[in-house]
């Protein structure tokens, strides 16, 4: 598989080579380990950051809409670091409960529930 394009000003030319059995693994789900039931194998453990995710959603839900920089500032305070705040912002951007519009100076995040 070859992927060519650009990320900003940077050209990208990436080649991914897999053996036929590796491609087959990507197409089929992995069988549960011995002693596990299929149901137990498909249930994901709760994420440690679910409390932060709920709080991040509440910040935007209660505000209704916020500019990207303002929302990031609030999320950084909530999460305790810039990196964790950015992860929450990306998660909000891709959430079906959030609509992102291009603003004049920055994106505007809208809660659509």
PyMOL commands that set and color helices and strands:
alter all, ss='L'
color gray80, all
select helices_A, chain A and resi 20-27+38-42+50-63+68-79+82-93
alter helices_A, ss='H'
color red, helices_A
select strands_A, chain A and resi 2-7+10-15+65-67+98-102+107-111
alter strands_A, ss='S'
color yellow, strands_A
deselect
rebuild
show_as cartoon
